[in-house]
Amino acid sequence: MQSLLHAETKTVLSSQLNWLWCEESELHNVSVVEYPLYSDSSFTGNFSEGFGPYGFLNTIPFPEGPGIINAPIILRVAIHLPDYRPDMSKKDESLYHGGFWIDEIAALASVALGVRIQAGGMSREFKPGQDPYGQPYEWHYESKPVVRVRSHRLILPEVVGKRSMDKLTILRSIPRIKPNRYISLIRACRSYQNALWIAESEPNSAWLLFISALETAANDVYSTEVSHEERLRESKPDLAKYLEEYGDAEHVRRVAEFISPTLGSTKKFIDFTRRFMPDEPDRRPDHEQLQVKWTNTGLKKVLAKVYKYRSRSLHEGKPFPAPMLQPPDFIGTDSHPPEVPAGIASSSYGGTWMRKDTPINLHCFHYITRGVLLNWWRDALI
């Protein structure tokens, strides 16, 4: 552990490094800071300890409900981070994900709990030898996030409500993940987290962010299990053969290093998602025609269609089909949200789609995305 801390400090994200230093440090009189974690969900339980340098304190907010943003959790952090100055002489994006260490913890908590969570600015600091009640701060102010929801018609109905903080226990794995894989985990969780905040108002963008989260995770697995050359030979065997005929194996290896990240994206997405696919939901609609077929063949077809729409949206500007952007249509007395758009056909905004064109809704794809990320997260443990 010492070699990791001293030799690789510059390659470890701050939220993980703080935990690693906490385990190794003999210092007890360190600064402690508090940050609000914003959400429109509420929680049971309270963790003031048991998470290394982090504590999750329940504020029991009121009122609460979809779209009502409170700070139901206060994140308390003991700061063990060493002094660090970046090398300003060259470009380096190896740790970049667009946020700070507090955003890393918020993103992990969002996936762990399956709800909207976003970090605010530091609200209080406790310093050794100063006021034991702490010093309130507002200079690091971050405004409350905004989420626009429709009353009684949510695109992601399972994202709001009460959750148990016991689900946060997966965060205890933070010091047991290899730093390079932890970076991938944070980037994937950040995409998932951002998708939740915009899903009700910009569902097409939420689709893209959920898929991006899965692709980020898939790239992590692919890069650690398959070499660049193997990926080239598998995806483009004719090109590999041509390079060997007019060059040698070194040509194959060098070209593979340049184009490997672009190869087999659809297959990689489908294979990864199926590999870490969660079990079918415990709560499903009663009518079979409102359920996704939870079989290898059925899910493969769904994922292929979803990825096709993703590519079309990015490269042609054509959004996902309108029925896949709508809230689940409850039918009759069924108390569980449908997993697919209802009806044998639908027409909206100048487009017409048959049932086979809309094999899943965003509500069910969110369940798949979070389940896959959690299973991959557990698999990434050392």
Secondary structure, 3 states (H helix, E strand, C coil): CHHHHHHCHHHCCHHHHHHHHHHHCCCCCCCEEEEEEEECCEEECCEEEEECCEEEEECCCCCCCCCCCEEEEEEEEECCCCCCCCCCCCCCCCCCCCCCHHHHHHHHHHHHHCCCCEECCCCEEECCCCCCCCEECCCCCCCCCCCCCCCCCCCCHHHCCEEEHHHHHHHHHHHHECHHHHHHHHHHHHHHHHHHHHCCCCHHHHHHHHHHHHHHHHHHHHHHHCCHHHHHHHHCHHHHHHHHHCCCHHHHHHHHHHHHHHCCHHHHHHHHHHHCCCCCCCCCCCCHHHCCCCCHHHHHHHHHHHHHHHHHHHHHCCCCCHHHHCCCCCCCCCCCCCCCCCCCEEEECCEEEEHHHCCCCHHHHHHHHHHHHHHHHHHCEC
